[in-house]
Amino acid sequence: MSHPERASIPAVAEDFSDDNFATATERVRNARERALRDPDFAATVKSKRYAIDRRVSSLAALRKARGLTQAQLSDDLDMSQGEISRLERRENLHLATLARFIEATGGQLRITAVYDDDEVDIGFGHAAAEQAQ
């Protein structure tokens, strides 16, 4: 189910803007705040957060720990629930798709290359274009 009055998360990296990220993040934050007012829901979310392996997690585990259903994400990502399910099981994702998923769960994707004595943040999409200027 899509909501035409809401800005959707762009499908193509070139279409990303700071407003898209802010809008998606704010929508998710507001929905989470409303849901967390229910004490039972809040307790469930808290217990699931502790169950996540902080170093390696599947997209499904991440979504559940954030207290979201596939149906809720399908709305923000303008995908069907079945497409969200398939996305969560994929082994290879486009960075733009992964970034959209992370944004829809209230986060921001960052990629870091780790070397023996150094770490380098890798930009992609609009962030990389801004750095190159």
HUMO-V902662 format. One record per residue. RES is the residue in three letters. SS is DSSP state (alpha for helix, beta for strand, coil for the rest). PHI is phi in radians with two decimals (none if undefined). Layout:
[[RES	SS	PHI] [RES	SS	PHI]]
This chain:
[[MET	coil	none] [SER	coil	-1.90] [HIS	coil	-2.03] [PRO	coil	-1.10] [GLU	coil	-1.33] [ARG	coil	-1.76] [ALA	coil	-1.25] [SER	coil	-1.55] [ILE	coil	-1.31] [PRO	coil	-1.08] [ALA	coil	-1.52] [VAL	coil	-2.04] [ALA	alpha	-0.96] [GLU	alpha	-1.14] [ASP	alpha	-1.54] [PHE	coil	-1.21] [SER	coil	-2.43] [ASP	alpha	-1.03] [ASP	alpha	-1.10] [ASN	alpha	-1.07] [PHE	alpha	-1.14] [ALA	alpha	-1.12] [THR	alpha	-1.12] [ALA	alpha	-1.12] [THR	alpha	-1.12] [GLU	alpha	-1.15] [ARG	alpha	-1.07] [VAL	alpha	-1.14] [ARG	alpha	-1.04] [ASN	alpha	-1.13] [ALA	alpha	-1.13] [ARG	alpha	-1.11] [GLU	alpha	-1.06] [ARG	alpha	-1.11] [ALA	alpha	-1.16] [LEU	alpha	-1.27] [ARG	coil	-1.22] [ASP	coil	-1.44] [PRO	alpha	-1.02] [ASP	alpha	-1.13] [PHE	alpha	-1.10] [ALA	alpha	-1.06] [ALA	alpha	-1.15] [THR	alpha	-1.12] [VAL	alpha	-1.08] [LYS	alpha	-1.07] [SER	alpha	-1.17] [LYS	alpha	-1.26] [ARG	alpha	-1.04] [TYR	alpha	-1.24] [ALA	alpha	-1.42] [ILE	coil	-1.32] [ASP	coil	-1.31] [ARG	coil	-1.15] [ARG	coil	-1.64] [VAL	coil	-2.41] [SER	coil	-2.53] [SER	coil	-1.39] [LEU	alpha	-1.09] [ALA	alpha	-1.12] [ALA	alpha	-1.13] [LEU	alpha	-1.10] [ARG	alpha	-1.03] [LYS	alpha	-1.12] [ALA	alpha	-1.14] [ARG	coil	-1.45] [GLY	coil	1.33] [LEU	coil	-2.03] [THR	coil	-1.74] [GLN	alpha	-1.05] [ALA	alpha	-1.11] [GLN	alpha	-1.12] [LEU	alpha	-1.19] [SER	alpha	-1.05] [ASP	alpha	-1.12] [ASP	alpha	-1.23] [LEU	alpha	-1.61] [ASP	coil	0.96] [MET	coil	-2.25] [SER	coil	-1.35] [GLN	alpha	-1.06] [GLY	alpha	-1.10] [GLU	alpha	-1.15] [ILE	alpha	-1.11] [SER	alpha	-1.02] [ARG	alpha	-1.14] [LEU	alpha	-1.03] [GLU	alpha	-1.17] [ARG	alpha	-1.70] [ARG	coil	-1.14] [GLU	coil	-1.59] [ASN	coil	-2.16] [LEU	coil	-2.23] [HIS	coil	-1.23] [LEU	alpha	-1.04] [ALA	alpha	-1.11] [THR	alpha	-1.18] [LEU	alpha	-1.08] [ALA	alpha	-1.07] [ARG	alpha	-1.08] [PHE	alpha	-1.08] [ILE	alpha	-1.08] [GLU	alpha	-1.04] [ALA	alpha	-1.16] [THR	coil	-1.64] [GLY	coil	1.69] [GLY	coil	-1.95] [GLN	coil	-2.38] [LEU	coil	-1.37] [ARG	coil	-2.23] [ILE	beta	-2.13] [THR	beta	-2.22] [ALA	beta	-1.54] [VAL	beta	-1.93] [TYR	coil	-1.96] [ASP	coil	-0.87] [ASP	coil	-2.12] [ASP	coil	-2.74] [GLU	beta	-2.26] [VAL	beta	-2.22] [ASP	beta	-1.30] [ILE	beta	-1.77] [GLY	coil	-1.55] [PHE	coil	-2.59] [GLY	coil	1.10] [HIS	alpha	-1.18] [ALA	alpha	-1.15] [ALA	alpha	-1.18] [ALA	alpha	-1.12] [GLU	alpha	-1.15] [GLN	alpha	-1.16] [ALA	alpha	-1.24] [GLN	coil	-1.36]]
